[in-house]
Amino acid sequence: MDEVEAARSLEMMHTARGALAERARWSFARHAAVGLLLGGLIAGYALPDPWPVIVAGACMAATAIVIARDRRRDGFFVSGYRPGRTRWVTFLMLLVGLCALVGAIGMKTRYGLAWAPFVIGSGMAVFATVTSIMWERVYRRELGGARHGR
């Protein structure tokens, strides 16, 4: 491969990444779905047994539906665990979610605050929605297609 071919290949790669960045736009409802799924996992622990397990199963099924919807609508699904700068956003969301889950269950079982998982889950829903929007922006910036946010 000579220099001209290499330059042409690089330009084609940048063009493809820019096109992908333009397609990688998700609606607020799609981001809110992420928030509701993560918040719902935690909020479900406010319910009596066996409902927390049923809610967790429903959230897993809904996650599969969101993935299928993304693939049908966009032609692809981007995993949050992909390498790159987005991984830190994903880890932040997971760390906060895990701490929220442990805190919610602890407050319910140790202190008898049955409402705590619902309140903490609601907060997690908001946090995860905002973090999902942040994830998209980092992803688009990484691809080189988002110069000024949205």
Secondary structure, 3 states (H helix, E strand, C coil): CCHHHHHHHHHHHHHHHHHHHHHCCCCHHHHHHHHHHHHHHHHHHHCCCCHHHHHHHHHHHHHHHHHHHHHHHHCCCCCCCCCCCHHHHHHHHHHHHHHHHHHHHHHHHHHCCCCHHHHHHHHHHHHHHHHHHHHHHHHHHHHCCCCCCC
